[in-house]
């Protein structure tokens, strides 16, 4: 009996380990195989919390990882590509998508017994991974992971069957509210240990399959495993950006709500089965369990989804942003996804540029459209954005991402120089404002800046570049004869040297500022084009 117990424990625990390994390998393979396409589709088709829930469910079902889907959603919000309320829809939908693992285990693992059949598939997957590259290698990795999942299920079945008659439902807490809460706590603990609710669900289904536990106990365990994923998410959000913490906290609140709701639905669910098909629940306990898991997650989404915007506002109030507005999107966790990190840096640089344009208009005397900036805060933001771009690690130097980085470096370099013109040479802007003979150029720059701000805010980057180029051309054309006129007046002693130098400095300030604005809008348009590629 001792040897049997040790062997069954080894088989059951080893099967769980192989199942977990298969999930990790398959998820990594799927991410490499279709990660970019899925990421783009997730961003493209998420236009509201409802569409977010649908794309979140589908993405999680494909990738077999709700955490991967959640990370993408957080990244989109962090990069400014998606509203927080839309990302919440994705997170809600990810809970539904995560239940697909249970269906795979119940329908394929138990009904078809694929443990032995998939062994050649694992070999094929390994061969593809070892001897091929790129997508074929990723497909092989996915195939190997898929096979390992069923080997793990098979071993768990064998191991658990050894406990038949040794571990029975009587060993677990009785069927009462306190008993069910104890089982929920046990489910949470198992998720914390395995760091994957799917492994716990698979083990629970296996235990239910060999009659080691009954349906009510299995349902309470699964609820606990669902809630347990929020503990992992909350722990992962510690020390993260505002968006990461908001996502983690909202995940906790939502899963606690669905968990409490599901706990009170166990008994009505069993009554419904008995009313519609007496005895069917006992005969198809595994199917009934995964159907319960999916049902309470769908019901939770249907209840919460209409109030997503209000929920998002509540979370934003509970966890307000303390980061400087220019750099709040620069989350270090996005550095693992260069596409998102580049987009976050681009939007930060764009916001900093707009703030500079508002400030230029302000120091030129345009109090209607101008806005004074905190130049020390803006300087710090520019430095932080440059450091962030420097941390983005790209593997290839010839793709669109690399060109995007080059353009970003140019944008930030010209923005730094523009900042210097605002901070160190502000008196020259005052000279422009006080010079009647520079009134045309003065108004031209203010009008151009206002148009550029409007164009960028409307994402019409080509128009922004055209406004900047046209303005610079007219300013240069006007300043060339102006300089000649001033120098001649200085030579004839018509104006003294100090006044003449001031006028020339004012002209030079207009020339340099308009030049930097042109270069920034040029590289900004290029960055957006490279992003599209």
C-alpha positions as CSV (number, residue, x, y, z in Angstrom):
1,X,0.0,0.0,0.0
2,X,2.9,2.4,0.9
3,X,4.6,1.7,-2.5
4,X,1.3,2.2,-4.3
5,X,0.7,5.5,-2.5
6,X,4.2,6.8,-3.3
7,X,3.8,5.7,-7.0
8,X,0.4,7.3,-7.3
9,X,1.6,10.5,-5.7
10,X,4.6,10.6,-8.1
11,X,2.4,10.0,-11.1
12,X,-0.3,12.5,-10.0
13,X,2.3,15.3,-9.1
14,X,4.4,14.5,-12.2
15,X,1.4,14.6,-14.4
16,X,0.5,18.0,-13.0
17,X,4.0,19.2,-13.6
18,X,4.0,17.9,-17.2
19,X,0.6,19.5,-17.8
20,X,2.0,22.9,-16.5
21,X,5.1,22.5,-18.7
22,X,2.9,21.8,-21.7
23,X,0.8,24.9,-21.0
24,X,3.9,27.1,-20.7
25,X,5.5,25.6,-23.9
26,X,2.3,25.8,-25.9
27,X,1.6,29.4,-24.8
28,X,5.2,30.5,-25.6
29,X,4.9,28.8,-29.0
30,X,1.6,30.4,-29.8
31,X,2.9,33.8,-28.7
32,X,5.9,33.5,-31.1
33,X,3.7,32.1,-33.8
34,X,0.9,34.6,-33.8
35,X,1.7,37.1,-31.0
36,X,2.1,40.2,-33.3
37,X,-1.0,39.3,-35.4
38,X,-3.1,38.7,-32.2
39,X,-1.8,41.9,-30.6
40,X,-2.7,44.0,-33.7
41,X,-6.1,42.3,-34.0
42,X,-6.8,43.0,-30.3
43,X,-5.9,46.6,-30.7
44,X,-7.8,47.0,-34.0
45,X,-11.1,45.4,-33.0
46,X,-11.4,46.7,-29.5
47,X,-13.5,49.9,-29.9
48,X,-15.7,49.6,-26.8
49,X,-15.9,47.5,-23.6
50,X,-18.2,45.1,-25.3
51,X,-15.9,44.5,-28.3
52,X,-13.0,44.4,-25.7
53,X,-14.7,41.5,-23.9
54,X,-15.1,39.6,-27.1
55,X,-11.5,40.1,-28.3
56,X,-10.2,39.4,-24.8
57,X,-12.1,36.0,-24.7
58,X,-10.9,35.0,-28.2
59,X,-7.3,36.1,-27.5
60,X,-7.1,34.2,-24.3
61,X,-8.7,31.1,-25.9
62,X,-6.0,31.2,-28.6
63,X,-3.0,32.0,-26.5
64,X,-4.2,29.9,-23.5
65,X,-3.0,32.6,-21.1
66,X,-5.2,35.2,-19.5
67,X,-2.1,36.8,-18.0
68,X,-0.7,37.4,-21.5
69,X,-3.9,39.0,-22.6
70,X,-4.0,41.2,-19.5
71,X,-0.4,42.3,-20.1
72,X,-1.3,43.3,-23.6
73,X,-4.3,45.3,-22.4
74,X,-2.2,47.1,-19.8
75,X,0.4,47.8,-22.4
76,X,-2.2,49.3,-24.8
77,X,-3.5,51.6,-22.0
78,X,0.1,52.5,-20.9
79,X,1.1,53.3,-24.4
80,X,-2.0,55.5,-24.9
81,X,-3.5,53.3,-27.6
82,X,-6.6,52.3,-25.7
83,X,-8.9,53.8,-23.0
84,X,-8.9,52.2,-19.6
85,X,-12.6,51.2,-19.9
86,X,-11.9,49.4,-23.2
87,X,-9.0,47.5,-21.5
88,X,-11.4,46.5,-18.7
89,X,-13.6,44.8,-21.3
90,X,-10.6,42.8,-22.5
91,X,-9.8,41.8,-18.9
92,X,-13.4,40.7,-18.3
93,X,-13.4,38.7,-21.5
94,X,-10.0,37.1,-20.6
95,X,-11.8,35.3,-17.7
96,X,-14.2,33.7,-20.2
97,X,-11.4,32.7,-22.6
98,X,-9.4,31.1,-19.8
99,X,-12.2,28.5,-19.3
100,X,-11.4,26.9,-22.7
101,X,-8.6,24.9,-21.0
102,X,-11.3,23.1,-18.9
103,X,-13.2,22.2,-22.1
104,X,-10.0,20.8,-23.7
105,X,-9.3,18.7,-20.7
106,X,-12.9,17.4,-20.3
107,X,-13.7,16.8,-24.0
108,X,-10.3,15.7,-25.4
109,X,-8.3,14.6,-22.3
110,X,-11.0,12.4,-20.7
111,X,-13.2,11.4,-23.6
112,X,-10.6,10.6,-26.2
113,X,-7.6,9.5,-24.0
114,X,-4.9,11.0,-26.1
115,X,-2.0,10.4,-23.7
116,X,-0.3,7.8,-25.9
117,X,-1.5,9.0,-29.3
118,X,0.2,12.4,-28.9
119,X,3.7,11.0,-28.2
120,X,4.7,11.1,-31.9
121,X,3.2,14.6,-32.1
122,X,5.6,15.7,-29.3
123,X,8.6,14.2,-31.3
124,X,7.4,16.0,-34.5
125,X,7.2,19.2,-32.6
126,X,10.7,18.9,-31.1
127,X,12.1,18.1,-34.6
128,X,10.5,21.2,-36.1
129,X,11.8,23.3,-33.2
130,X,15.4,21.9,-33.5
131,X,15.9,21.9,-37.2
132,X,13.7,24.8,-38.5
133,X,13.5,28.5,-37.8
134,X,11.0,31.3,-37.3
135,X,7.3,30.4,-37.7
136,X,8.0,26.7,-38.4
137,X,10.0,26.4,-35.2
138,X,7.3,28.2,-33.2
139,X,4.7,25.9,-34.7
140,X,6.8,22.9,-33.5
141,X,7.1,24.4,-30.1
142,X,3.3,24.8,-29.9
143,X,2.8,21.2,-31.1
144,X,5.1,19.8,-28.5
145,X,3.4,21.8,-25.8
146,X,0.0,20.6,-27.0
147,X,1.1,17.0,-26.7
148,X,2.7,17.5,-23.3
149,X,-0.7,18.7,-22.0
150,X,-2.4,15.4,-22.8
151,X,0.5,13.3,-21.5
152,X,0.2,15.3,-18.2
153,X,-3.6,14.7,-18.1
154,X,-3.1,10.9,-18.7
155,X,-0.5,10.7,-15.9
156,X,-2.8,12.6,-13.5
157,X,-5.6,10.2,-14.3
158,X,-3.4,7.2,-13.6
159,X,-2.1,8.8,-10.4
160,X,-5.5,9.9,-9.2
161,X,-7.1,6.5,-9.9
162,X,-4.7,5.0,-7.4
163,X,-6.3,7.1,-4.7
164,X,-9.8,5.6,-5.4
165,X,-11.2,4.5,-2.1
166,X,-8.3,6.1,-0.2
167,X,-9.3,9.8,-0.7
168,X,-13.1,10.3,-0.9
169,X,-15.4,13.4,-0.7
170,X,-15.8,12.7,3.1
171,X,-12.2,13.7,3.6
172,X,-12.9,17.3,2.4
173,X,-15.1,19.9,4.3
174,X,-18.8,19.2,4.5
175,X,-21.3,20.8,2.2
176,X,-22.1,24.0,4.1
177,X,-21.3,27.7,3.6
178,X,-18.3,27.4,5.8
179,X,-17.3,24.2,4.1
180,X,-17.5,25.7,0.7
181,X,-15.5,28.8,1.8
182,X,-12.8,26.4,3.1
183,X,-12.7,24.8,-0.4
184,X,-12.6,28.2,-2.1
185,X,-9.6,29.1,0.1
186,X,-8.0,25.7,-0.9
187,X,-8.6,26.6,-4.5
188,X,-6.9,30.0,-4.0
189,X,-4.0,28.4,-2.4
190,X,-3.5,25.9,-5.2
191,X,-3.4,28.7,-7.8
192,X,-0.8,30.6,-5.7
193,X,1.3,27.4,-5.6
194,X,1.1,26.5,-9.3
195,X,0.8,30.2,-10.5
196,X,-1.8,28.9,-13.0
197,X,-5.5,28.4,-12.5
198,X,-5.6,26.1,-15.5
199,X,-3.4,23.5,-13.7
200,X,-5.7,23.6,-10.7
201,X,-8.8,23.2,-12.9
202,X,-7.2,20.2,-14.7
203,X,-6.3,18.6,-11.3
204,X,-9.9,19.2,-10.0
205,X,-11.4,17.7,-13.1
206,X,-9.2,14.7,-12.8
207,X,-10.1,14.3,-9.1
208,X,-13.8,14.6,-10.0
209,X,-13.3,12.0,-12.8
210,X,-12.0,9.4,-10.4
211,X,-14.7,10.2,-7.8
212,X,-12.1,11.6,-5.3
213,X,-14.4,14.6,-4.9
214,X,-18.0,15.4,-5.6
215,X,-19.4,18.1,-7.9
216,X,-20.2,20.6,-5.2
217,X,-16.7,20.4,-3.8
218,X,-15.2,20.6,-7.3
219,X,-17.3,23.7,-8.1
220,X,-16.1,25.5,-4.9
221,X,-12.5,24.6,-5.7
222,X,-12.8,26.0,-9.2
223,X,-14.3,29.3,-7.9
224,X,-11.3,29.6,-5.5
225,X,-8.9,29.0,-8.4
226,X,-10.7,31.8,-10.4
227,X,-10.3,34.2,-7.4
228,X,-6.7,33.0,-6.9
229,X,-5.6,34.5,-10.3
230,X,-6.4,37.9,-8.9
231,X,-3.9,37.4,-6.0
232,X,-1.2,36.8,-8.6
233,X,-2.3,39.8,-10.6
234,X,-2.3,42.0,-7.5
235,X,1.2,40.9,-6.5
236,X,2.4,41.5,-10.0
237,X,1.1,45.1,-10.0
238,X,3.0,46.1,-6.9
239,X,5.6,48.7,-7.8
240,X,4.1,49.0,-11.3
241,X,2.8,52.1,-13.1
242,X,-0.6,53.6,-12.4
243,X,-2.2,51.7,-15.3
244,X,-0.7,48.4,-14.0
245,X,-2.0,49.0,-10.5
246,X,-5.4,50.0,-11.7
247,X,-5.6,46.9,-13.9
248,X,-4.5,44.6,-11.0
249,X,-7.0,46.2,-8.6
250,X,-9.9,46.1,-11.0
251,X,-9.1,42.4,-11.7
252,X,-9.3,41.7,-8.0
253,X,-12.6,43.5,-7.5
254,X,-14.2,41.9,-10.6
255,X,-13.1,38.3,-9.7
256,X,-14.2,38.7,-6.1
257,X,-17.6,39.8,-7.3
258,X,-17.9,36.8,-9.7
259,X,-16.6,34.5,-7.1
260,X,-19.2,35.5,-4.5
261,X,-21.9,35.3,-7.1
262,X,-20.8,31.8,-8.3
263,X,-20.7,30.5,-4.7
264,X,-24.4,31.2,-4.3
265,X,-25.1,29.7,-7.8
266,X,-23.8,26.2,-7.1
267,X,-27.0,24.9,-5.6
268,X,-29.4,26.5,-8.2
269,X,-27.1,25.2,-10.9
270,X,-27.4,21.6,-9.6
271,X,-31.2,22.0,-9.3
272,X,-31.4,23.2,-12.9
273,X,-29.4,20.1,-14.1
274,X,-31.6,17.8,-12.1
275,X,-34.8,19.5,-13.4
276,X,-33.8,19.4,-17.0
277,X,-32.0,16.0,-17.1
278,X,-32.2,13.9,-13.9
279,X,-29.0,11.9,-13.2
280,X,-27.1,13.6,-16.1
281,X,-25.0,15.7,-13.8
282,X,-23.5,12.6,-12.1
283,X,-22.8,10.9,-15.4
284,X,-21.3,14.0,-17.0
285,X,-19.8,15.7,-13.9
286,X,-16.7,16.9,-15.8
287,X,-18.7,18.6,-18.5
288,X,-21.1,20.0,-16.0
289,X,-18.1,21.5,-14.0
290,X,-16.5,23.3,-17.0
291,X,-20.0,24.5,-18.1
292,X,-20.5,26.0,-14.6
293,X,-17.0,27.6,-14.8
294,X,-17.8,29.2,-18.2
295,X,-21.4,30.1,-17.2
296,X,-20.6,32.1,-14.1
297,X,-17.8,34.0,-15.9
298,X,-20.2,34.9,-18.8
299,X,-22.8,35.9,-16.3
300,X,-20.3,38.1,-14.5
301,X,-19.4,39.9,-17.7
302,X,-23.0,40.4,-18.7
303,X,-23.8,42.0,-15.3
304,X,-20.7,44.2,-15.1
305,X,-20.2,45.2,-18.8
306,X,-23.0,47.9,-18.9
307,X,-21.3,49.7,-16.0
308,X,-17.7,49.5,-17.3
309,X,-17.3,53.2,-17.7
310,X,-18.5,53.9,-14.2
311,X,-16.3,51.1,-12.9
312,X,-13.3,52.6,-14.7
313,X,-14.0,56.1,-13.2
314,X,-14.2,54.5,-9.7
315,X,-10.9,52.7,-10.1
316,X,-9.3,55.9,-11.4
317,X,-10.5,57.8,-8.4
318,X,-9.3,55.1,-6.0
319,X,-5.9,55.0,-7.7
320,X,-5.2,58.5,-9.0
321,X,-2.3,59.3,-11.3
322,X,0.7,60.7,-9.4
323,X,3.1,60.6,-12.3
324,X,4.0,63.7,-14.3
325,X,1.5,63.8,-17.1
326,X,4.1,63.7,-19.8
327,X,5.8,60.5,-18.6
328,X,2.9,58.5,-17.0
329,X,2.8,56.3,-20.1
330,X,6.5,55.3,-19.8
331,X,6.0,52.0,-18.0
332,X,9.2,50.0,-17.7
333,X,7.2,46.8,-18.1
334,X,6.4,47.9,-21.6
335,X,10.1,47.5,-22.5
336,X,9.5,43.8,-22.9
337,X,7.2,44.7,-25.8
338,X,9.3,47.1,-28.1
339,X,6.2,48.0,-30.2
340,X,4.3,49.2,-27.2
341,X,7.4,50.9,-25.6
342,X,8.0,52.8,-28.8
343,X,4.4,53.9,-29.0
344,X,4.5,55.1,-25.4
345,X,7.7,57.0,-26.0
346,X,6.2,58.5,-29.2
347,X,3.1,59.8,-27.4
348,X,5.1,61.2,-24.5
349,X,7.4,63.1,-27.0
350,X,4.3,64.3,-28.8
351,X,2.8,65.6,-25.6
352,X,6.0,67.3,-24.7
353,X,6.3,69.0,-28.1
354,X,2.7,70.3,-27.9
355,X,3.5,71.7,-24.5
356,X,6.5,73.5,-26.0
357,X,4.3,75.0,-28.8
358,X,1.8,76.3,-26.3
359,X,4.6,77.8,-24.3
360,X,6.2,79.5,-27.4
361,X,2.8,81.1,-28.2
362,X,2.6,82.2,-24.5
363,X,6.0,83.9,-24.5
364,X,5.1,85.5,-27.8
365,X,2.2,87.2,-26.1
366,X,-0.7,85.0,-27.4
367,X,-2.6,84.7,-24.1
368,X,-5.7,83.3,-25.9
369,X,-4.1,80.2,-27.4
370,X,-0.8,80.1,-25.5
371,X,-0.2,78.3,-22.2
372,X,2.8,78.7,-19.9
373,X,4.6,75.5,-19.2
374,X,6.6,74.4,-16.2
375,X,9.9,74.3,-18.0
376,X,11.8,72.5,-15.3
377,X,9.1,69.7,-15.3
378,X,9.2,69.7,-19.0
379,X,13.0,69.4,-19.0
380,X,12.8,66.4,-16.6
381,X,10.1,64.8,-18.8
382,X,12.3,65.2,-22.0
383,X,15.3,63.6,-20.1
384,X,13.1,60.7,-18.9
385,X,11.7,60.1,-22.4
386,X,15.3,60.0,-23.8
387,X,16.4,57.6,-21.1
388,X,13.4,55.4,-21.8
389,X,14.1,55.3,-25.6
390,X,17.6,54.4,-24.7
391,X,16.4,51.3,-22.8
392,X,14.3,49.9,-25.7
393,X,16.3,46.9,-26.8
394,X,15.9,46.0,-30.5
395,X,17.4,42.9,-32.1
396,X,17.5,44.0,-35.7
397,X,18.8,47.3,-37.1
398,X,17.1,47.2,-40.4
399,X,13.4,46.9,-39.6
400,X,10.7,49.6,-39.1
401,X,11.2,49.6,-35.3
402,X,14.8,50.6,-35.7
403,X,13.9,53.5,-38.0
404,X,11.2,54.5,-35.5
405,X,13.8,54.7,-32.8
406,X,16.1,56.9,-35.0
407,X,13.2,59.3,-35.7
408,X,12.3,59.4,-32.0
409,X,15.9,60.3,-31.1
410,X,15.7,63.2,-33.7
411,X,12.4,64.4,-32.3
412,X,13.7,64.5,-28.7
413,X,17.0,66.1,-29.8
414,X,15.2,69.0,-31.5
415,X,12.7,69.2,-28.6
416,X,15.6,69.7,-26.2
417,X,17.0,72.5,-28.4
418,X,13.5,74.0,-28.7
419,X,13.3,73.9,-24.9
420,X,16.6,75.8,-24.7
421,X,15.2,78.5,-27.0
422,X,12.3,78.8,-24.6
423,X,14.3,78.8,-21.4
424,X,17.6,80.4,-22.1
425,X,16.5,82.7,-25.0
426,X,13.1,83.8,-23.7
427,X,14.2,87.4,-23.8
428,X,14.6,87.1,-27.5
429,X,11.0,86.0,-27.8
430,X,10.0,89.1,-25.9
431,X,12.1,91.1,-28.4
432,X,10.1,89.5,-31.3
433,X,6.9,90.5,-29.5
434,X,8.0,94.1,-29.0
435,X,9.4,94.6,-32.5
436,X,6.7,96.2,-34.8
437,X,8.9,95.4,-37.9
438,X,8.6,91.6,-37.0
439,X,4.9,91.7,-36.5
440,X,4.2,89.6,-39.7
441,X,6.7,86.8,-38.7
442,X,5.5,87.0,-35.1
443,X,1.8,86.4,-36.0
444,X,2.8,83.8,-38.6
445,X,4.6,81.6,-36.1
446,X,1.7,81.9,-33.6
447,X,-0.9,80.9,-36.2
448,X,1.3,78.1,-37.5
449,X,1.8,76.7,-34.0
450,X,-1.9,76.7,-33.3
451,X,-2.6,74.8,-36.6
452,X,0.2,72.3,-35.8
453,X,-1.3,71.6,-32.3
454,X,-4.7,71.1,-33.9
455,X,-3.3,68.8,-36.6
456,X,-1.3,66.6,-34.2
457,X,-4.3,66.4,-31.8
458,X,-6.4,65.2,-34.7
459,X,-3.6,62.7,-35.7
460,X,-3.1,64.5,-39.0
461,X,0.7,64.4,-38.9
462,X,1.1,65.2,-42.6
463,X,-0.9,68.4,-42.2
464,X,1.2,69.4,-39.1
465,X,4.4,69.0,-41.2
466,X,3.0,71.0,-44.1
467,X,1.9,73.9,-41.7
468,X,5.4,73.9,-40.1
469,X,7.2,73.8,-43.5
470,X,5.1,76.5,-45.0
471,X,5.6,78.8,-42.0
472,X,9.4,78.2,-41.9
473,X,9.6,79.0,-45.6
474,X,7.8,82.3,-45.3
475,X,9.7,83.3,-42.2
476,X,13.1,82.6,-43.8
477,X,12.0,84.4,-47.0
478,X,11.0,87.4,-44.9
479,X,14.0,87.4,-42.5
480,X,16.8,87.4,-45.2
481,X,16.1,91.0,-46.4
482,X,15.2,92.0,-42.8
483,X,18.7,91.1,-41.6
484,X,20.3,93.0,-44.5
485,X,18.2,96.0,-43.7
486,X,19.2,96.0,-40.0
487,X,22.9,95.5,-40.7
488,X,22.9,98.4,-43.1
489,X,21.1,100.6,-40.6
490,X,23.7,99.7,-38.0
491,X,26.5,100.5,-40.4
492,X,24.9,104.0,-41.2
493,X,24.4,104.6,-37.5
494,X,20.7,104.9,-38.0
495,X,20.2,102.5,-35.1
496,X,22.8,101.9,-32.3
497,X,24.7,98.6,-32.0
498,X,22.7,97.4,-29.0
499,X,19.3,97.8,-30.6
500,X,20.5,96.4,-33.9
501,X,22.0,93.3,-32.2
502,X,18.7,92.8,-30.3
503,X,16.7,92.9,-33.6
504,X,19.2,90.4,-35.2
505,X,18.9,88.1,-32.2
506,X,15.1,88.2,-32.4
507,X,15.3,87.3,-36.1
508,X,17.7,84.4,-35.3
509,X,15.4,83.1,-32.6
510,X,12.5,83.0,-35.1
511,X,14.6,81.3,-37.6
512,X,15.9,78.6,-35.2
513,X,12.6,78.0,-33.6
514,X,10.8,77.5,-36.9
515,X,13.6,75.2,-38.0
516,X,13.3,72.9,-35.0
517,X,9.5,72.8,-35.3
518,X,9.8,71.7,-39.0
519,X,12.3,68.9,-38.1
520,X,10.2,67.6,-35.2
521,X,7.0,67.5,-37.4
522,X,9.0,65.8,-40.2
523,X,10.3,63.0,-37.9
524,X,7.0,62.8,-36.1
525,X,5.3,61.9,-39.4
526,X,8.0,59.4,-40.2
527,X,7.6,57.8,-36.8
528,X,3.9,57.3,-37.4
529,X,4.5,55.8,-40.8
530,X,7.1,53.4,-39.4
531,X,4.6,52.4,-36.7
532,X,2.1,51.5,-39.4
533,X,4.7,49.3,-41.1
